[in-house]
Amino acid sequence: MTSIDDVARASGVSTATVSRALRGLPNVSPATREAVMATAEQLGYVASSSASGLATGRTLAMGVVVPNVSRWFYSTVLEGIDAELRAVGYDTILFNLGLKGEDRERVFHRSILRKRTDAVIALCLDFTPAEREQLASLGHPTIVVGGPVPGLRHLGIDELAVARAATEHLIGLGHRDIGHLAGIPEPGLNKRVPQRRRRGFEVALGAAGIAVHPEWIEQSDFQISAGREAALRLLARDPRPTALFAASDEMAIGALLAARELGIDVPGKLSIIGIDNHALAETFGLTTIAQDAFGQGRRAAQLMLAELAGETPRPSQLRVATTLIERATTASP
């Protein structure tokens, strides 16, 4: 069995350097890190998490708390976290709440996280004061991805600014009759996400001197089926808008399906834009404001690893970039 000493000899560096390189710790040059990782892979070396834990007093595992694993954003962020952690010999421990109260009790009040992880990443969750206190009491680096939470570090997009940019894209094309498929706050999830996306829509219309039509706003959750049902209700009205801003790509795809059912040409009679750049967005030719969910996961993991390595924590609010991708679902009215 290949040992860390074998990797050190083959790489021409010390065992300490190999250990630091494989664990993603600082004070190792990128070239040396890359060479060590390549040698370890070539020799088939697998670090012993138990041995490393004894040496450092750590579990070499990071807890990731998700509402559920069935939705695109959560699963994609999780893939990014896991890819970054695996690269440095860390394990990912998944706590899937399933939005059930008893699961939240298990995670936050029986201290499973305290016993098994070195850091915590939470996705799109809202927390009660007791849960925030529990997280703070762990003494672990903690970050939330997807929607800010008071008192906790946050990494994500500027929800209001992104929604405003999506709406302004429609306004820039000449639309004045614009509707909105708004996200509805779901129990246990971060309600600030749908709230700020709706607010961004309203701010964009107000800045352009365009009236907000309440009858052209429908709420649903962020999934395709719910978006379709909401769009069917909205588009059945007379008059109807010439453009729709959907609070997520899945809702936007649902709106595309609804328009097809109703015989409404997209983008000839109706323009549709979403947010995310979901895996299906390109397939449907959907215009969207893209966010890098995988990259957000990687970045969150990197921040936690850096803090564990002794670096000073970054600012409490970390914004990530977004990009407008124009495809085939938006055009001038």
LUMFI-580431 format. One record per residue (C-alpha): residue number from 1; residue in three letters; chain; y negated, x, z. Coordinates in steps of 0.5 Angstrom, whole numbers. Layout:
BEGIN
<n->NUM; res->ALA; chain->A; Y->Y; X->X; Z->Z>
...
This chain:
BEGIN
<n->1; res->MET; chain->A; Y->0; X->0; Z->0>
<n->2; res->THR; chain->A; Y->-7; X->3; Z->-2>
<n->3; res->SER; chain->A; Y->-11; X->4; Z->4>
<n->4; res->ILE; chain->A; Y->-19; X->5; Z->5>
<n->5; res->ASP; chain->A; Y->-18; X->13; Z->5>
<n->6; res->ASP; chain->A; Y->-14; X->13; Z->-2>
<n->7; res->VAL; chain->A; Y->-20; X->9; Z->-5>
<n->8; res->ALA; chain->A; Y->-25; X->14; Z->-1>
<n->9; res->ARG; chain->A; Y->-21; X->20; Z->-4>
<n->10; res->ALA; chain->A; Y->-21; X->17; Z->-11>
<n->11; res->SER; chain->A; Y->-28; X->15; Z->-11>
<n->12; res->GLY; chain->A; Y->-31; X->22; Z->-8>
<n->13; res->VAL; chain->A; Y->-34; X->19; Z->-2>
<n->14; res->SER; chain->A; Y->-33; X->18; Z->5>
<n->15; res->THR; chain->A; Y->-29; X->12; Z->8>
<n->16; res->ALA; chain->A; Y->-35; X->10; Z->11>
<n->17; res->THR; chain->A; Y->-39; X->9; Z->5>
<n->18; res->VAL; chain->A; Y->-33; X->5; Z->2>
<n->19; res->SER; chain->A; Y->-33; X->1; Z->8>
<n->20; res->ARG; chain->A; Y->-41; X->-1; Z->7>
<n->21; res->ALA; chain->A; Y->-40; X->-1; Z->-1>
<n->22; res->LEU; chain->A; Y->-35; X->-6; Z->0>
<n->23; res->ARG; chain->A; Y->-38; X->-11; Z->5>
<n->24; res->GLY; chain->A; Y->-45; X->-11; Z->1>
<n->25; res->LEU; chain->A; Y->-49; X->-7; Z->7>
<n->26; res->PRO; chain->A; Y->-55; X->-3; Z->5>
<n->27; res->ASN; chain->A; Y->-56; X->4; Z->4>
<n->28; res->VAL; chain->A; Y->-51; X->5; Z->-1>
<n->29; res->SER; chain->A; Y->-54; X->6; Z->-8>
<n->30; res->PRO; chain->A; Y->-52; X->1; Z->-14>
<n->31; res->ALA; chain->A; Y->-48; X->6; Z->-18>
<n->32; res->THR; chain->A; Y->-44; X->8; Z->-12>
<n->33; res->ARG; chain->A; Y->-43; X->1; Z->-10>
<n->34; res->GLU; chain->A; Y->-41; X->-1; Z->-17>
<n->35; res->ALA; chain->A; Y->-36; X->6; Z->-18>
<n->36; res->VAL; chain->A; Y->-33; X->4; Z->-11>
<n->37; res->MET; chain->A; Y->-31; X->-3; Z->-13>
<n->38; res->ALA; chain->A; Y->-29; X->-1; Z->-19>
<n->39; res->THR; chain->A; Y->-24; X->4; Z->-16>
<n->40; res->ALA; chain->A; Y->-22; X->-1; Z->-11>
<n->41; res->GLU; chain->A; Y->-20; X->-6; Z->-16>
<n->42; res->GLN; chain->A; Y->-16; X->-1; Z->-20>
<n->43; res->LEU; chain->A; Y->-12; X->1; Z->-14>
<n->44; res->GLY; chain->A; Y->-11; X->-6; Z->-12>
<n->45; res->TYR; chain->A; Y->-14; X->-5; Z->-5>
<n->46; res->VAL; chain->A; Y->-15; X->-11; Z->-1>
<n->47; res->ALA; chain->A; Y->-20; X->-10; Z->5>
<n->48; res->SER; chain->A; Y->-17; X->-12; Z->12>
<n->49; res->SER; chain->A; Y->-21; X->-17; Z->15>
<n->50; res->SER; chain->A; Y->-18; X->-17; Z->22>
<n->51; res->ALA; chain->A; Y->-19; X->-9; Z->22>
<n->52; res->SER; chain->A; Y->-26; X->-10; Z->20>
<n->53; res->GLY; chain->A; Y->-27; X->-15; Z->25>
<n->54; res->LEU; chain->A; Y->-25; X->-11; Z->30>
<n->55; res->ALA; chain->A; Y->-29; X->-5; Z->28>
<n->56; res->THR; chain->A; Y->-36; X->-10; Z->27>
<n->57; res->GLY; chain->A; Y->-35; X->-15; Z->32>
<n->58; res->ARG; chain->A; Y->-35; X->-20; Z->26>
<n->59; res->THR; chain->A; Y->-30; X->-25; Z->23>
<n->60; res->LEU; chain->A; Y->-32; X->-23; Z->16>
<n->61; res->ALA; chain->A; Y->-33; X->-31; Z->14>
<n->62; res->MET; chain->A; Y->-38; X->-35; Z->13>
<n->63; res->GLY; chain->A; Y->-39; X->-43; Z->14>
<n->64; res->VAL; chain->A; Y->-41; X->-47; Z->8>
<n->65; res->VAL; chain->A; Y->-42; X->-54; Z->11>
<n->66; res->VAL; chain->A; Y->-42; X->-59; Z->5>
<n->67; res->PRO; chain->A; Y->-43; X->-67; Z->5>
<n->68; res->ASN; chain->A; Y->-37; X->-67; Z->0>
<n->69; res->VAL; chain->A; Y->-34; X->-63; Z->-6>
<n->70; res->SER; chain->A; Y->-34; X->-68; Z->-11>
<n->71; res->ARG; chain->A; Y->-41; X->-68; Z->-14>
<n->72; res->TRP; chain->A; Y->-43; X->-62; Z->-19>
<n->73; res->PHE; chain->A; Y->-49; X->-59; Z->-15>
<n->74; res->TYR; chain->A; Y->-45; X->-58; Z->-9>
<n->75; res->SER; chain->A; Y->-39; X->-55; Z->-12>
<n->76; res->THR; chain->A; Y->-43; X->-51; Z->-17>
<n->77; res->VAL; chain->A; Y->-47; X->-48; Z->-11>
<n->78; res->LEU; chain->A; Y->-41; X->-47; Z->-7>
<n->79; res->GLU; chain->A; Y->-38; X->-43; Z->-13>
<n->80; res->GLY; chain->A; Y->-44; X->-39; Z->-13>
<n->81; res->ILE; chain->A; Y->-43; X->-37; Z->-5>
<n->82; res->ASP; chain->A; Y->-36; X->-36; Z->-6>
<n->83; res->ALA; chain->A; Y->-37; X->-31; Z->-12>
<n->84; res->GLU; chain->A; Y->-42; X->-27; Z->-8>
<n->85; res->LEU; chain->A; Y->-38; X->-27; Z->-1>
<n->86; res->ARG; chain->A; Y->-31; X->-25; Z->-5>
<n->87; res->ALA; chain->A; Y->-35; X->-19; Z->-8>
<n->88; res->VAL; chain->A; Y->-36; X->-16; Z->-1>
<n->89; res->GLY; chain->A; Y->-30; X->-18; Z->2>
<n->90; res->TYR; chain->A; Y->-32; X->-24; Z->6>
<n->91; res->ASP; chain->A; Y->-28; X->-31; Z->6>
<n->92; res->THR; chain->A; Y->-32; X->-37; Z->5>
<n->93; res->ILE; chain->A; Y->-30; X->-43; Z->10>
<n->94; res->LEU; chain->A; Y->-31; X->-50; Z->8>
<n->95; res->PHE; chain->A; Y->-33; X->-55; Z->12>
<n->96; res->ASN; chain->A; Y->-33; X->-62; Z->8>
<n->97; res->LEU; chain->A; Y->-36; X->-67; Z->12>
<n->98; res->GLY; chain->A; Y->-35; X->-73; Z->7>
<n->99; res->LEU; chain->A; Y->-41; X->-76; Z->10>
<n->100; res->LYS; chain->A; Y->-37; X->-79; Z->16>
<n->101; res->GLY; chain->A; Y->-39; X->-79; Z->23>
<n->102; res->GLU; chain->A; Y->-33; X->-76; Z->26>
<n->103; res->ASP; chain->A; Y->-33; X->-70; Z->21>
<n->104; res->ARG; chain->A; Y->-40; X->-69; Z->23>
<n->105; res->GLU; chain->A; Y->-38; X->-69; Z->31>
<n->106; res->ARG; chain->A; Y->-33; X->-64; Z->29>
<n->107; res->VAL; chain->A; Y->-37; X->-59; Z->26>
<n->108; res->PHE; chain->A; Y->-43; X->-60; Z->30>
<n->109; res->HIS; chain->A; Y->-41; X->-61; Z->37>
<n->110; res->ARG; chain->A; Y->-34; X->-58; Z->38>
<n->111; res->SER; chain->A; Y->-37; X->-51; Z->36>
<n->112; res->ILE; chain->A; Y->-32; X->-50; Z->30>
<n->113; res->LEU; chain->A; Y->-37; X->-46; Z->27>
<n->114; res->ARG; chain->A; Y->-39; X->-41; Z->33>
<n->115; res->LYS; chain->A; Y->-32; X->-39; Z->33>
<n->116; res->ARG; chain->A; Y->-30; X->-38; Z->26>
<n->117; res->THR; chain->A; Y->-36; X->-35; Z->22>
<n->118; res->ASP; chain->A; Y->-42; X->-30; Z->22>
<n->119; res->ALA; chain->A; Y->-47; X->-34; Z->18>
<n->120; res->VAL; chain->A; Y->-48; X->-42; Z->16>
<n->121; res->ILE; chain->A; Y->-50; X->-45; Z->9>
<n->122; res->ALA; chain->A; Y->-51; X->-52; Z->9>
<n->123; res->LEU; chain->A; Y->-52; X->-56; Z->3>
<n->124; res->CYS; chain->A; Y->-57; X->-62; Z->2>
<n->125; res->LEU; chain->A; Y->-56; X->-65; Z->9>
<n->126; res->ASP; chain->A; Y->-61; X->-68; Z->14>
<n->127; res->PHE; chain->A; Y->-60; X->-66; Z->21>
<n->128; res->THR; chain->A; Y->-61; X->-70; Z->27>
<n->129; res->PRO; chain->A; Y->-65; X->-66; Z->33>
<n->130; res->ALA; chain->A; Y->-58; X->-65; Z->36>
<n->131; res->GLU; chain->A; Y->-55; X->-62; Z->30>
<n->132; res->ARG; chain->A; Y->-61; X->-57; Z->29>
<n->133; res->GLU; chain->A; Y->-60; X->-55; Z->36>
<n->134; res->GLN; chain->A; Y->-53; X->-54; Z->35>
<n->135; res->LEU; chain->A; Y->-54; X->-50; Z->29>
<n->136; res->ALA; chain->A; Y->-60; X->-46; Z->33>
<n->137; res->SER; chain->A; Y->-55; X->-45; Z->39>
<n->138; res->LEU; chain->A; Y->-50; X->-41; Z->35>
<n->139; res->GLY; chain->A; Y->-55; X->-35; Z->34>
<n->140; res->HIS; chain->A; Y->-52; X->-34; Z->27>
<n->141; res->PRO; chain->A; Y->-56; X->-33; Z->21>
<n->142; res->THR; chain->A; Y->-57; X->-40; Z->18>
<n->143; res->ILE; chain->A; Y->-60; X->-43; Z->11>
<n->144; res->VAL; chain->A; Y->-60; X->-50; Z->8>
<n->145; res->VAL; chain->A; Y->-60; X->-50; Z->0>
<n->146; res->GLY; chain->A; Y->-62; X->-56; Z->-3>
<n->147; res->GLY; chain->A; Y->-68; X->-60; Z->1>
<n->148; res->PRO; chain->A; Y->-72; X->-57; Z->6>
<n->149; res->VAL; chain->A; Y->-70; X->-59; Z->14>
<n->150; res->PRO; chain->A; Y->-75; X->-58; Z->19>
<n->151; res->GLY; chain->A; Y->-74; X->-52; Z->24>
<n->152; res->LEU; chain->A; Y->-69; X->-49; Z->19>
<n->153; res->ARG; chain->A; Y->-70; X->-44; Z->13>
<n->154; res->HIS; chain->A; Y->-69; X->-47; Z->6>
<n->155; res->LEU; chain->A; Y->-68; X->-45; Z->-1>
<n->156; res->GLY; chain->A; Y->-69; X->-49; Z->-7>
<n->157; res->ILE; chain->A; Y->-73; X->-52; Z->-12>
<n->158; res->ASP; chain->A; Y->-80; X->-55; Z->-11>
<n->159; res->GLU; chain->A; Y->-78; X->-62; Z->-12>
<n->160; res->LEU; chain->A; Y->-85; X->-65; Z->-12>
<n->161; res->ALA; chain->A; Y->-87; X->-60; Z->-17>
<n->162; res->VAL; chain->A; Y->-81; X->-61; Z->-22>
<n->163; res->ALA; chain->A; Y->-81; X->-68; Z->-22>
<n->164; res->ARG; chain->A; Y->-88; X->-68; Z->-24>
<n->165; res->ALA; chain->A; Y->-87; X->-63; Z->-29>
<n->166; res->ALA; chain->A; Y->-81; X->-68; Z->-32>
<n->167; res->THR; chain->A; Y->-86; X->-74; Z->-32>
<n->168; res->GLU; chain->A; Y->-92; X->-69; Z->-35>
<n->169; res->HIS; chain->A; Y->-87; X->-68; Z->-41>
<n->170; res->LEU; chain->A; Y->-86; X->-75; Z->-43>
<n->171; res->ILE; chain->A; Y->-94; X->-76; Z->-42>
<n->172; res->GLY; chain->A; Y->-95; X->-70; Z->-46>
<n->173; res->LEU; chain->A; Y->-91; X->-73; Z->-52>
<n->174; res->GLY; chain->A; Y->-96; X->-79; Z->-52>
<n->175; res->HIS; chain->A; Y->-92; X->-84; Z->-47>
<n->176; res->ARG; chain->A; Y->-96; X->-89; Z->-43>
<n->177; res->ASP; chain->A; Y->-90; X->-94; Z->-41>
<n->178; res->ILE; chain->A; Y->-86; X->-89; Z->-37>
<n->179; res->GLY; chain->A; Y->-80; X->-92; Z->-32>
<n->180; res->HIS; chain->A; Y->-77; X->-88; Z->-26>
<n->181; res->LEU; chain->A; Y->-69; X->-88; Z->-24>
<n->182; res->ALA; chain->A; Y->-71; X->-86; Z->-17>
<n->183; res->GLY; chain->A; Y->-66; X->-83; Z->-12>
<n->184; res->ILE; chain->A; Y->-64; X->-87; Z->-6>
<n->185; res->PRO; chain->A; Y->-63; X->-84; Z->1>
<n->186; res->GLU; chain->A; Y->-56; X->-84; Z->3>
<n->187; res->PRO; chain->A; Y->-54; X->-83; Z->10>
<n->188; res->GLY; chain->A; Y->-53; X->-76; Z->12>
<n->189; res->LEU; chain->A; Y->-56; X->-73; Z->6>
<n->190; res->ASN; chain->A; Y->-63; X->-70; Z->6>
<n->191; res->LYS; chain->A; Y->-68; X->-76; Z->4>
<n->192; res->ARG; chain->A; Y->-74; X->-71; Z->2>
<n->193; res->VAL; chain->A; Y->-70; X->-70; Z->-4>
<n->194; res->PRO; chain->A; Y->-71; X->-77; Z->-7>
<n->195; res->GLN; chain->A; Y->-77; X->-78; Z->-4>
<n->196; res->ARG; chain->A; Y->-81; X->-72; Z->-7>
<n->197; res->ARG; chain->A; Y->-78; X->-73; Z->-14>
<n->198; res->ARG; chain->A; Y->-81; X->-80; Z->-14>
<n->199; res->ARG; chain->A; Y->-87; X->-78; Z->-11>
<n->200; res->GLY; chain->A; Y->-88; X->-72; Z->-16>
<n->201; res->PHE; chain->A; Y->-87; X->-78; Z->-21>
<n->202; res->GLU; chain->A; Y->-93; X->-82; Z->-18>
<n->203; res->VAL; chain->A; Y->-97; X->-76; Z->-18>
<n->204; res->ALA; chain->A; Y->-96; X->-74; Z->-25>
<n->205; res->LEU; chain->A; Y->-98; X->-81; Z->-27>
<n->206; res->GLY; chain->A; Y->-104; X->-82; Z->-23>
<n->207; res->ALA; chain->A; Y->-107; X->-75; Z->-25>
<n->208; res->ALA; chain->A; Y->-106; X->-78; Z->-32>
<n->209; res->GLY; chain->A; Y->-110; X->-84; Z->-31>
<n->210; res->ILE; chain->A; Y->-103; X->-88; Z->-32>
<n->211; res->ALA; chain->A; Y->-101; X->-94; Z->-28>
<n->212; res->VAL; chain->A; Y->-95; X->-94; Z->-24>
<n->213; res->HIS; chain->A; Y->-91; X->-100; Z->-26>
<n->214; res->PRO; chain->A; Y->-86; X->-102; Z->-20>
<n->215; res->GLU; chain->A; Y->-82; X->-107; Z->-24>
<n->216; res->TRP; chain->A; Y->-80; X->-100; Z->-28>
<n->217; res->ILE; chain->A; Y->-77; X->-97; Z->-22>
<n->218; res->GLU; chain->A; Y->-70; X->-98; Z->-20>
<n->219; res->GLN; chain->A; Y->-66; X->-94; Z->-15>
<n->220; res->SER; chain->A; Y->-59; X->-92; Z->-15>
<n->221; res->ASP; chain->A; Y->-55; X->-86; Z->-12>
<n->222; res->PHE; chain->A; Y->-55; X->-79; Z->-16>
<n->223; res->GLN; chain->A; Y->-49; X->-81; Z->-20>
<n->224; res->ILE; chain->A; Y->-47; X->-83; Z->-27>
<n->225; res->SER; chain->A; Y->-44; X->-90; Z->-26>
<n->226; res->ALA; chain->A; Y->-50; X->-92; Z->-21>
<n->227; res->GLY; chain->A; Y->-55; X->-89; Z->-26>
<n->228; res->ARG; chain->A; Y->-52; X->-93; Z->-31>
<n->229; res->GLU; chain->A; Y->-53; X->-100; Z->-27>
<n->230; res->ALA; chain->A; Y->-60; X->-98; Z->-25>
<n->231; res->ALA; chain->A; Y->-62; X->-97; Z->-32>
<n->232; res->LEU; chain->A; Y->-59; X->-103; Z->-35>
<n->233; res->ARG; chain->A; Y->-63; X->-107; Z->-30>
<n->234; res->LEU; chain->A; Y->-69; X->-104; Z->-32>
<n->235; res->LEU; chain->A; Y->-68; X->-104; Z->-39>
<n->236; res->ALA; chain->A; Y->-67; X->-111; Z->-39>
<n->237; res->ARG; chain->A; Y->-74; X->-113; Z->-37>
<n->238; res->ASP; chain->A; Y->-79; X->-115; Z->-42>
<n->239; res->PRO; chain->A; Y->-83; X->-111; Z->-43>
<n->240; res->ARG; chain->A; Y->-79; X->-105; Z->-42>
<n->241; res->PRO; chain->A; Y->-82; X->-98; Z->-42>
<n->242; res->THR; chain->A; Y->-82; X->-93; Z->-48>
<n->243; res->ALA; chain->A; Y->-79; X->-87; Z->-43>
<n->244; res->LEU; chain->A; Y->-75; X->-86; Z->-37>
<n->245; res->PHE; chain->A; Y->-75; X->-80; Z->-32>
<n->246; res->ALA; chain->A; Y->-69; X->-80; Z->-28>
<n->247; res->ALA; chain->A; Y->-68; X->-76; Z->-21>
<n->248; res->SER; chain->A; Y->-62; X->-73; Z->-24>
<n->249; res->ASP; chain->A; Y->-58; X->-71; Z->-30>
<n->250; res->GLU; chain->A; Y->-53; X->-76; Z->-28>
<n->251; res->MET; chain->A; Y->-57; X->-81; Z->-27>
<n->252; res->ALA; chain->A; Y->-60; X->-80; Z->-34>
<n->253; res->ILE; chain->A; Y->-53; X->-80; Z->-37>
<n->254; res->GLY; chain->A; Y->-52; X->-86; Z->-34>
<n->255; res->ALA; chain->A; Y->-59; X->-89; Z->-37>
<n->256; res->LEU; chain->A; Y->-56; X->-86; Z->-44>
<n->257; res->LEU; chain->A; Y->-50; X->-90; Z->-44>
<n->258; res->ALA; chain->A; Y->-54; X->-96; Z->-42>
<n->259; res->ALA; chain->A; Y->-59; X->-95; Z->-48>
<n->260; res->ARG; chain->A; Y->-53; X->-95; Z->-52>
<n->261; res->GLU; chain->A; Y->-50; X->-101; Z->-49>
<n->262; res->LEU; chain->A; Y->-56; X->-105; Z->-50>
<n->263; res->GLY; chain->A; Y->-57; X->-102; Z->-57>
<n->264; res->ILE; chain->A; Y->-64; X->-98; Z->-56>
<n->265; res->ASP; chain->A; Y->-64; X->-92; Z->-60>
<n->266; res->VAL; chain->A; Y->-66; X->-85; Z->-56>
<n->267; res->PRO; chain->A; Y->-71; X->-82; Z->-57>
<n->268; res->GLY; chain->A; Y->-73; X->-87; Z->-63>
<n->269; res->LYS; chain->A; Y->-75; X->-93; Z->-58>
<n->270; res->LEU; chain->A; Y->-73; X->-89; Z->-51>
<n->271; res->SER; chain->A; Y->-74; X->-82; Z->-49>
<n->272; res->ILE; chain->A; Y->-70; X->-80; Z->-43>
<n->273; res->ILE; chain->A; Y->-71; X->-74; Z->-38>
<n->274; res->GLY; chain->A; Y->-67; X->-71; Z->-32>
<n->275; res->ILE; chain->A; Y->-67; X->-66; Z->-27>
<n->276; res->ASP; chain->A; Y->-61; X->-61; Z->-26>
<n->277; res->ASN; chain->A; Y->-58; X->-58; Z->-33>
<n->278; res->HIS; chain->A; Y->-52; X->-61; Z->-31>
<n->279; res->ALA; chain->A; Y->-45; X->-59; Z->-34>
<n->280; res->LEU; chain->A; Y->-45; X->-65; Z->-39>
<n->281; res->ALA; chain->A; Y->-53; X->-64; Z->-40>
<n->282; res->GLU; chain->A; Y->-52; X->-60; Z->-47>
<n->283; res->THR; chain->A; Y->-46; X->-65; Z->-49>
<n->284; res->PHE; chain->A; Y->-51; X->-71; Z->-49>
<n->285; res->GLY; chain->A; Y->-57; X->-67; Z->-52>
<n->286; res->LEU; chain->A; Y->-61; X->-69; Z->-45>
<n->287; res->THR; chain->A; Y->-68; X->-66; Z->-44>
<n->288; res->THR; chain->A; Y->-68; X->-64; Z->-37>
<n->289; res->ILE; chain->A; Y->-71; X->-59; Z->-32>
<n->290; res->ALA; chain->A; Y->-66; X->-54; Z->-31>
<n->291; res->GLN; chain->A; Y->-64; X->-51; Z->-24>
<n->292; res->ASP; chain->A; Y->-59; X->-45; Z->-23>
<n->293; res->ALA; chain->A; Y->-55; X->-48; Z->-18>
<n->294; res->PHE; chain->A; Y->-50; X->-43; Z->-18>
<n->295; res->GLY; chain->A; Y->-55; X->-38; Z->-17>
<n->296; res->GLN; chain->A; Y->-58; X->-41; Z->-11>
<n->297; res->GLY; chain->A; Y->-51; X->-41; Z->-8>
<n->298; res->ARG; chain->A; Y->-51; X->-33; Z->-10>
<n->299; res->ARG; chain->A; Y->-58; X->-32; Z->-7>
<n->300; res->ALA; chain->A; Y->-56; X->-36; Z->-1>
<n->301; res->ALA; chain->A; Y->-50; X->-32; Z->1>
<n->302; res->GLN; chain->A; Y->-54; X->-25; Z->-1>
<n->303; res->LEU; chain->A; Y->-60; X->-27; Z->4>
<n->304; res->MET; chain->A; Y->-54; X->-28; Z->10>
<n->305; res->LEU; chain->A; Y->-51; X->-22; Z->8>
<n->306; res->ALA; chain->A; Y->-57; X->-18; Z->8>
<n->307; res->GLU; chain->A; Y->-59; X->-21; Z->15>
<n->308; res->LEU; chain->A; Y->-52; X->-19; Z->18>
<n->309; res->ALA; chain->A; Y->-54; X->-12; Z->16>
<n->310; res->GLY; chain->A; Y->-60; X->-12; Z->20>
<n->311; res->GLU; chain->A; Y->-65; X->-14; Z->15>
<n->312; res->THR; chain->A; Y->-71; X->-18; Z->17>
<n->313; res->PRO; chain->A; Y->-70; X->-25; Z->15>
<n->314; res->ARG; chain->A; Y->-74; X->-27; Z->9>
<n->315; res->PRO; chain->A; Y->-80; X->-33; Z->10>
<n->316; res->SER; chain->A; Y->-77; X->-40; Z->12>
<n->317; res->GLN; chain->A; Y->-79; X->-43; Z->5>
<n->318; res->LEU; chain->A; Y->-76; X->-40; Z->-1>
<n->319; res->ARG; chain->A; Y->-77; X->-43; Z->-8>
<n->320; res->VAL; chain->A; Y->-73; X->-42; Z->-14>
<n->321; res->ALA; chain->A; Y->-75; X->-42; Z->-21>
<n->322; res->THR; chain->A; Y->-74; X->-48; Z->-26>
<n->323; res->THR; chain->A; Y->-74; X->-49; Z->-33>
<n->324; res->LEU; chain->A; Y->-76; X->-54; Z->-38>
<n->325; res->ILE; chain->A; Y->-70; X->-55; Z->-43>
<n->326; res->GLU; chain->A; Y->-72; X->-60; Z->-49>
<n->327; res->ARG; chain->A; Y->-66; X->-63; Z->-53>
<n->328; res->ALA; chain->A; Y->-65; X->-69; Z->-57>
<n->329; res->THR; chain->A; Y->-67; X->-75; Z->-52>
<n->330; res->THR; chain->A; Y->-75; X->-74; Z->-52>
<n->331; res->ALA; chain->A; Y->-80; X->-75; Z->-57>
<n->332; res->SER; chain->A; Y->-86; X->-78; Z->-58>
<n->333; res->PRO; chain->A; Y->-86; X->-86; Z->-58>
